[in-house]
Amino acid sequence: MTDKAPVTFRELFSELPVQTGLFSFGPVLLGLAQLWNGYSHQTALSFHAMFAVVMVGFAVLVTRYHLASFRLDKLERL
């Protein structure tokens, strides 16, 4: 049995499209919406930009976790 089962984002997206879309693109879209909201209401964009950066970081971490759990599932199937 091999201890390496390389997984790609494409494999993850093809097997679990809804979860991958929500976890990977949802927070990024929320950050962009918050930036647009701050711009349209002419408020201080620094707070909105910090929120957007945090949401992008959150999306990266959740996507990495999602890939790791998908890799474990793939290893268990082998």
N, C-alpha and C positions, 0 to 999 in steps of 0.2 A: 504494500500500500504506500502511496506517495504522501508526503506531508505538505506538498505544495499543490495548490489548486488555484492558479491565477484566474482572477476574475476581472472583468473590465466593466466600465460604466455602461457600455452598450449591452452587455449580457444582463446586467441588473435591470436596465430599463426595458429590455425586451421581455423579461420574465415578470417584473413587477412595475408596470408603467405608472399606475396611480400612486403608489407609495413613493416611488422615486420622484415623480413630479411634485408631489406635495412636500417631500423632505428637502429636495434639492433646489427647486425653483420657487416654491411658495414663499420662503423667507426673503429671498432676493426680490421678488415682486412686491412683497410687503414693504421692504426698505425703499424701493423705488417709488411706491405709492406715497410713502411718508415724505420723501423728498419733494415730490410733486405737490403734496398738500402744503408743505412749508413754503414752497415757492409761490403757489397760487394765493396764499393768504399773507404773503410778504412778512413772514416772521423770521427770526434768526435761524439761518440755515445750518449753523454749527451743531445745534442739538439734533436736528433732523439727519445731518450727515453722520453724526456719531451713532445714531440709531441704525442707520443704513449699514454702517461698517459692522456693527454688532450683529445685525441680522445676516450679513454675508458670512461672517465668522461662524455663526450658529449653523448656517446651511452647510458650510464646509465640514464642521464637526459631525453633524448628523449624517451627512452623506458618507463620511468615512466610517462611522459606526454601522451604517446600513450596509456598506460594502463588506465590512468585517463579518457581520452576522450572516450575510449572504454567502460569503466564503466558507464559513463554518457549516452552513446547511449543505453547500456543495460537497464539502469534505465528508459529511455524514452520508451523503448519497452514494459516494464512491465505494 
